[in-house]
Amino acid sequence: MKFPLTLTVDLWRGRLFPASGNDQVAVPIFHLPAALLPALHENGFEHSPADDSHSAADSVRTAAKTKAAVLWIGGSEPLDHAEVGRVAFALNARGRNVFVHTNGQHLRQRIHEFRPDARLFLTIDLAGRETFHDRTVGRPGAFHRVIEGIRAAKLSGFYVCAHVSVTDKTEPCETGELFEFLDRYDVDGYMVSSGGLTQPAPLNTYQEKLEELRGLVRCSRWENFSRLLEASYVGRTVKENAETATSSLPPEVVTEAVEETA
């Protein structure tokens, strides 16, 4: 399991050449809500209604222009939107790293809408092995459909990553067994984060659990990318409707994670 060289270079480029003229670190991951994809596709990347600076089109135009190394498409299920494949292709064509965070239920049926690219990462959310995952999502057969999607994506030449959204029910043993199982399908990377979910556990206890689970990734760069992802979720929570690429986190937190990832 290797961390992509292009992603490493782009993370370093963002660190060395911040978006603004000051010394502030550019946020490395910018979240693009899947619900805004129709507006991005219909209005394009360059234009938005002049009379509505807070429109969906304006938000996605900001995402397309941000200097963030990664555009993370998530929130609501991306594969519920017909535009996701075309939007990902357009962003890749601009040299952007795009992570499509999906539950994977319809990936096998929709894989033909995407084009393999060194900067496109199909990121599947899993809770654990089959029984645990199906029980967690409340859909019998969900894990089987995810694996079918992963197999189809790999056969088609895509980068495929697995993401575990950590909750109070997430078990380290289950997560470790999941990663070992996915190794059989040549999954390219593993990530562990809160997934933007509000956690009921005390903050310190939850952070300790995150660190324990990140240790199961077995790749220091993906482990540190998980830290960047978690930091981006925290920043998004602090400023829900971010209109710039300015990080809401202390610069030293982002800097340390970027340097360790690269």
C-alpha positions as CSV (number, residue, x, y, z in Angstrom):
1,M,0.0,0.0,0.0
2,K,1.6,3.2,-1.2
3,F,0.7,6.9,-0.8
4,P,0.3,8.4,-4.3
5,L,3.3,10.6,-5.3
6,T,1.0,13.2,-7.1
7,L,-0.9,13.7,-3.9
8,T,2.3,14.0,-1.8
9,V,3.6,16.7,-4.2
10,D,0.3,18.6,-4.2
11,L,0.2,18.6,-0.4
12,W,3.7,19.9,-0.3
13,R,3.0,22.5,-2.9
14,G,0.1,23.8,-0.8
15,R,2.4,24.0,2.2
16,L,5.2,25.8,0.4
17,F,2.9,28.2,-1.6
18,P,0.0,29.3,0.5
19,A,-3.2,30.6,-1.1
20,S,-2.7,34.1,0.3
21,G,0.3,36.4,0.4
22,N,0.8,35.9,4.2
23,D,2.4,33.0,5.9
24,Q,-0.8,31.2,6.8
25,V,-1.1,27.6,5.8
26,A,-3.6,26.9,3.0
27,V,-6.3,24.4,4.2
28,P,-5.2,21.1,2.5
29,I,-8.8,19.7,2.2
30,F,-11.8,21.6,1.0
31,H,-15.2,20.0,1.5
32,L,-17.6,20.2,-1.5
33,P,-21.1,19.0,-0.4
34,A,-22.6,16.6,-2.9
35,A,-25.9,18.4,-2.7
36,L,-24.3,21.3,-4.6
37,L,-23.2,19.2,-7.5
38,P,-26.2,20.0,-9.7
39,A,-25.5,23.7,-9.4
40,L,-21.8,23.2,-10.3
41,H,-22.7,21.2,-13.3
42,E,-25.5,23.5,-14.5
43,N,-23.7,26.8,-13.9
44,G,-20.1,25.8,-14.6
45,F,-17.0,26.7,-12.6
46,E,-16.6,30.2,-13.7
47,H,-20.0,31.9,-13.3
48,S,-22.7,32.3,-10.7
49,P,-25.7,34.6,-10.5
50,A,-24.5,38.1,-9.8
51,D,-27.3,38.9,-7.5
52,D,-26.7,36.0,-5.1
53,S,-23.2,35.8,-3.7
54,H,-24.3,33.0,-1.4
55,S,-25.8,30.8,-4.1
56,A,-24.8,27.1,-4.5
57,A,-23.1,27.9,-7.8
58,D,-21.0,30.5,-6.0
59,S,-20.0,28.0,-3.3
60,V,-18.9,25.4,-5.8
61,R,-17.1,28.0,-7.9
62,T,-15.1,28.8,-4.7
63,A,-14.4,25.1,-4.2
64,A,-13.1,24.8,-7.8
65,K,-10.8,27.8,-7.4
66,T,-9.5,27.1,-3.9
67,K,-5.8,26.2,-3.6
68,A,-6.6,23.2,-1.4
69,A,-4.7,20.1,-2.4
70,V,-7.8,18.0,-2.1
71,L,-11.5,18.5,-2.9
72,W,-13.6,16.1,-0.8
73,I,-17.0,15.4,-2.3
74,G,-19.2,14.1,0.5
75,G,-22.0,15.0,2.9
76,S,-25.1,13.5,1.3
77,E,-24.5,10.5,-0.9
78,P,-22.6,11.6,-4.0
79,L,-23.9,8.7,-6.2
80,D,-27.4,10.0,-5.7
81,H,-26.5,12.8,-8.0
82,A,-26.3,12.2,-11.7
83,E,-23.6,14.9,-12.1
84,V,-21.0,13.4,-9.9
85,G,-19.0,11.6,-12.6
86,R,-18.9,14.7,-14.9
87,V,-18.0,17.0,-12.1
88,A,-15.2,14.7,-10.9
89,F,-13.8,14.5,-14.4
90,A,-13.9,18.3,-14.8
91,L,-12.1,18.9,-11.6
92,N,-9.5,16.2,-12.4
93,A,-9.0,18.0,-15.8
94,R,-8.0,21.0,-13.8
95,G,-5.4,19.0,-12.0
96,R,-7.4,18.7,-8.8
97,N,-7.3,15.7,-6.4
98,V,-10.8,14.6,-5.9
99,F,-12.0,12.2,-3.2
100,V,-15.6,10.9,-3.8
101,H,-16.8,9.7,-0.4
102,T,-19.6,7.2,-0.9
103,N,-21.4,4.4,0.8
104,G,-20.6,2.3,-2.2
105,Q,-24.1,0.8,-2.6
106,H,-24.5,1.8,-6.3
107,L,-20.8,2.0,-7.2
108,R,-20.8,-1.1,-9.5
109,Q,-23.8,0.3,-11.4
110,R,-22.4,3.8,-11.7
111,I,-18.7,3.1,-12.2
112,H,-19.0,3.6,-16.0
113,E,-19.8,7.3,-15.4
114,F,-16.3,8.0,-14.0
115,R,-12.9,8.0,-15.8
116,P,-9.8,6.6,-14.1
117,D,-7.4,9.4,-13.1
118,A,-4.3,9.5,-10.9
119,R,-6.1,12.2,-9.0
120,L,-9.4,10.5,-8.5
121,F,-10.0,8.5,-5.4
122,L,-13.2,6.5,-4.9
123,T,-13.5,6.4,-1.2
124,I,-15.9,3.8,0.3
125,D,-17.3,4.2,3.8
126,L,-17.3,1.0,5.8
127,A,-18.0,0.3,9.5
128,G,-16.4,-3.2,9.7
129,R,-16.7,-6.7,8.3
130,E,-19.9,-8.0,6.7
131,T,-22.1,-8.7,9.8
132,F,-21.0,-5.6,11.7
133,H,-21.3,-3.3,8.7
134,D,-24.8,-4.5,7.6
135,R,-26.0,-4.2,11.2
136,T,-24.5,-0.7,11.5
137,V,-26.1,0.7,8.3
138,G,-29.3,-1.3,8.8
139,R,-29.2,-2.8,5.3
140,P,-28.8,-6.5,4.8
141,G,-26.5,-7.2,1.9
142,A,-24.9,-3.8,2.0
143,F,-21.4,-5.1,2.6
144,H,-21.7,-7.5,-0.4
145,R,-22.8,-4.6,-2.7
146,V,-19.8,-2.6,-1.5
147,I,-17.4,-5.4,-2.3
148,E,-18.9,-5.8,-5.7
149,G,-18.3,-2.1,-6.3
150,I,-14.7,-2.2,-5.1
151,R,-14.0,-5.2,-7.4
152,A,-15.5,-3.4,-10.4
153,A,-13.6,-0.2,-9.7
154,K,-10.3,-2.0,-9.3
155,L,-10.8,-4.0,-12.5
156,S,-11.6,-0.7,-14.3
157,G,-8.3,0.9,-13.1
158,F,-9.5,3.2,-10.4
159,Y,-7.8,4.2,-7.1
160,V,-10.0,2.9,-4.3
161,C,-9.8,3.8,-0.7
162,A,-11.7,2.7,2.4
163,H,-12.8,5.1,5.1
164,V,-14.0,4.3,8.6
165,S,-16.3,6.9,10.2
166,V,-15.5,6.3,13.9
167,T,-18.4,6.2,16.4
168,D,-18.8,5.0,19.9
169,K,-19.7,1.6,18.4
170,T,-16.5,1.3,16.3
171,E,-14.4,-1.6,17.5
172,P,-10.6,-1.7,16.9
173,C,-10.6,-5.5,16.3
174,E,-13.4,-5.2,13.7
175,T,-11.6,-2.4,12.0
176,G,-8.3,-4.3,11.8
177,E,-10.0,-7.3,10.4
178,L,-11.7,-5.1,7.8
179,F,-8.4,-3.7,6.6
180,E,-6.9,-7.1,6.4
181,F,-9.9,-8.4,4.4
182,L,-9.7,-5.4,2.0
183,D,-6.1,-6.1,1.3
184,R,-7.3,-9.1,-0.8
185,Y,-8.9,-6.6,-3.2
186,D,-5.8,-4.4,-3.4
187,V,-7.5,-1.4,-1.8
188,D,-5.1,1.6,-2.3
189,G,-5.5,3.4,1.0
190,Y,-7.2,3.5,4.4
191,M,-8.5,6.5,6.3
192,V,-10.0,6.9,9.8
193,S,-11.9,10.0,10.9
194,S,-15.1,11.2,12.5
195,G,-16.6,11.7,9.1
196,G,-18.0,14.9,10.3
197,L,-20.3,13.1,12.7
198,T,-21.1,14.6,16.2
199,Q,-19.7,12.3,18.8
200,P,-21.3,11.8,22.2
201,A,-18.1,10.5,23.9
202,P,-15.8,12.9,25.9
203,L,-13.4,14.7,23.5
204,N,-10.3,13.3,25.0
205,T,-11.6,9.7,25.0
206,Y,-12.8,10.0,21.4
207,Q,-9.4,11.4,20.3
208,E,-7.6,8.5,21.9
209,K,-9.9,6.1,20.1
210,L,-9.2,7.9,16.8
211,E,-5.4,7.6,17.4
212,E,-5.7,3.9,18.2
213,L,-7.7,3.2,15.1
214,R,-5.3,5.2,12.9
215,G,-2.5,2.9,14.1
216,L,-4.3,0.1,12.3
217,V,-3.8,1.8,8.9
218,R,-0.2,0.4,8.6
219,C,0.9,3.3,6.4
220,S,2.2,6.4,8.1
221,R,1.2,8.7,5.2
222,W,-2.3,7.5,5.0
223,E,-2.4,7.7,8.8
224,N,-1.4,11.3,8.7
225,F,-3.8,12.0,5.9
226,S,-6.5,10.8,8.2
227,R,-5.4,13.5,10.7
228,L,-5.6,16.1,7.9
229,L,-9.1,14.9,7.1
230,E,-10.2,15.1,10.7
231,A,-8.8,18.6,11.0
232,S,-10.8,19.6,7.9
233,Y,-14.0,18.3,9.5
234,V,-13.2,20.3,12.7
235,G,-12.6,23.4,10.6
236,R,-15.8,22.9,8.6
237,T,-17.8,22.6,11.8
238,V,-16.3,25.8,13.1
239,K,-17.2,27.6,9.9
240,E,-20.0,25.7,8.2
241,N,-20.4,27.9,5.2
242,A,-16.7,28.6,4.4
243,E,-16.4,30.9,1.4
244,T,-12.6,31.0,1.3
245,A,-9.8,28.5,1.6
246,T,-8.7,29.9,5.0
247,S,-8.3,27.3,7.7
248,S,-10.2,27.7,10.9
249,L,-7.6,25.6,12.7
250,P,-4.4,26.8,14.2
251,P,-1.8,26.8,11.4
252,E,0.7,24.7,13.3
253,V,-1.9,21.8,13.5
254,V,-2.3,21.7,9.8
255,T,1.4,22.3,9.1
256,E,2.5,19.3,11.2
257,A,0.1,16.9,9.6
258,V,1.0,18.0,6.1
259,E,4.7,17.7,6.8
260,E,4.2,14.2,8.2
261,T,2.0,13.1,5.3
262,A,4.5,14.4,2.7
